[in-house]
Amino acid sequence: MAIQLLPARLANQIAAGEVVERPASVVKELVENSIDAGATRIEIDIEKGGSKLIRIRDNGFGIKKSELELALSRHATSKISTLDDLEAIMSLGFRGEALASISSVSRLTLTSRTQTQTEAWSASAQGRDMSVEIKPTAHPVGTTLEVVDLFFNTPARRKFLRTDKTEFGHIDELLKRIALSHFDIDIFLRHNGNLVRQYRASTTPAQRDRRLAAICGAPFLKTAIEIQLEHQGLSLHGWICTPDGVRSQNDIQHCFVNQRMMKDKLINHAIRQAYERSLPSEQFAAYVLYIAIDPHFVDVNVHPAKHEVRFHQARLVHDFIYQAVADALYQVSPSQSQILPKDSPQAAFQTECQTQSNAGAALETQKEDPLEKAPCNEQKTQEKNLNTRMHLSEQQNQPSQASPNLSLEIPNAPRTNLRGKNNAPERTFSSPSPTSSIALKTPKTVCLSEQKTYHDLMRTLPQTEHTLLSSDPSSTVSLSPNKELGKALAVVKSKYLLMQKEAEIFILSLDLAAELLTFGQLRTGIKTEGLKAQPLLIPQALPASVEEIALISKYEILLNQFGIVMRAKSDKHILVMAVCQPLRQSNLQRIIPKILSTLAENQLESRLFPPHFALWLSKEITIKTDNYTLSQAVTLITELETCWQHELIEHHPYLLRSIDLATAIEAFEYEDILT
């Protein structure tokens, strides 16, 4: 077949396949045109679900007589004229194809009058070439569009329409969203001559609440909290439900970008992630959120029906939305707003967003900071809830005991059952019962001659801020030429790893291994150059007393050594500007007050020296799980070996306990089980 130019009507009908899906699509395009025309009152009349009649009347600016014919032509619009206009769109419509596409699959009549005209004119497209006929008529200032017999000339598409009730339901839902996006417009909806919806313009908070309750329901209004956040040209405000207001379906999830209705995956992902730990999997959050962004940084021309947008800085927007919603939930219900599990895809996405949003700093860190080269176990372990007490080691040459002033309550620490820690200052393993066939004893080939705990090792650290941890292998007790912990065999009781090294069998505590890994990542802060501070996407504002604010200046060197940058915002608040990489996934609203509290309680203590501060901080931010899998355990010990390398030998007695196989074998040899 030879190449030929398509007739105008056929070309418009093809375009209508993208623009006009059902009667609700027609209503959307026409109502958005009315809003762009500055209308403050819009009336919608529907007959037979929209298949028979759709009439939209507004009191907007109107269309001049000389432009009526152009209005029904393809790609004719007054909203853009250059490429620069296309890159900064603020209007809801801009392509200039809606009226032409709708008129190609219906009988469309456009009637309009401007303020400067003394009479109104109507235009309708007819004939094979869709020639426009214009004639005078009576009409107030504004525009009326009548769409009659939708899909009358495309029967294949008409038969796919649902019942009148279903199609009208889609129109009703559409107008609810439009009413939420423009509180200053009166909207009236009639079906078959009966007034169904009446949304009065809302100019006061009380009127706004009434419209919100009429659309989302009174229960939503009772459980909703209003949020507002601005940062670097981004603005977010609206309402989100608390965990008490969750729903069994996602029917109240409305989001708007520059007052444009959105069903964007990135936005939904950020909101779901913020609610991840607050909602059961079978329930849904309810929210009405408005995002304002510079139109140069968002592309609205990526979807035929304009349901989705593309952000130029997607990671920035994602983290901004997540932070705003998560902070609001935490402030209202701290006990129910938990940290995101680190092994979830959402957490991985968030980590990538947070890291790459500060690309320059991140790249510099990866190049200069050896700590950042070590794999991090935070992405694969799960964070859960637990109330427990963490204890600090005592000064050099003093017995290891818990100080009342140093026992810190952690309301949102990982829910890991650290048995024996509530009242014991040291990490020790209890002896097996007499009836056990496998006895635990002090390791032989891979431990020091005297059994020690990690706290014992830490108490040998010189108490000076300028003393570095020794990295010289000759300064440690040589135990084995091989730094590897051994071969992983199986996970025992979900928290311990059975390992084989040469001819011996050992058991390793995965919780202690995770904590040692975190300490290994923080130990760079013990060195003079310190940890690299990575700026936060959104500086965190936290309440603080006058005394705590003064401590920030007093201990600025210590904090900066660990990449923690804070400054006073007012007499009662501080701003957290940057943290090191190991702290990026921590809940700063909990850990920063704990840091300030520790500084206040231990101003004269050696625990504020970098080595001991790193030990305390590693306990606070370590993420553990109650149910390790073998793959998680293998990954953990691999990262631990990479992080510590030859120095890991020094910590074998802290991690490993030897299993006495000889006792079990001897029991078989001297006991006849058949007698």
Buried (B, 14 or more C-beta within 10 A) or exposed (E): EEEEEEEBBEBBBEBBEEBBBBBBBBBBBBBBBBBBBEBBBBBBBBBBBBBBBBBBBBBBBBBBBEBBBBBBBBEBBBBBEEEEBBBEBEBBBBBBBBBBBBBBBBBBBBBBBBEEBEEBBBBBBEEEEBEBEBEEBEBEBBBBBBBBEBBEEBEEBBEEBBEBEEBBBBBBEBBBBBBBBBBEBBBBBBBBEEEBBEBBBBEEEEEEBBBBBBBBBEBBBEBBBEBEBEBEEBBBBBBBBBBEBBBEEEEBBBBBBBBBBBBBEBBBBBBBBBBBBBBEEEBBBBBBBBBBBEBEBBBBBEBBBBEBBEBEBBBBBBBBBBBBBBBBBBEBBBEBBBBBBBBBEBBBBBBEBBBEBBEEBBEBBEEEBEBBEBBBBBBBBBBBBBEBBBBBBBEEEEEBEBBEEBBBEBEBBBBBBBEEBEEBBBBEEEEBEEEEEEBBBEBEEBBBEEBBBBBBBBBEBBBEBEEBBEEEEEEBEEBEEEBEBBEBBEBEEEBBBBBEBEEBBBBBBBBBBBBBBBBBBBBBBBBEEBBBBBBBBBBBBBEBEEEBBBBBEEBBEBBBBBBBBBEBBEEEEBBBBBBBBBBBBBBBBBBBBBBBBBBBBBEEBBBBBBBBBBBBBBBBBBBBBBEBEEEBBBBBBBBBBBBBBBBBBBBBBBBBBBBBEEBEEEEEEEEEEEE
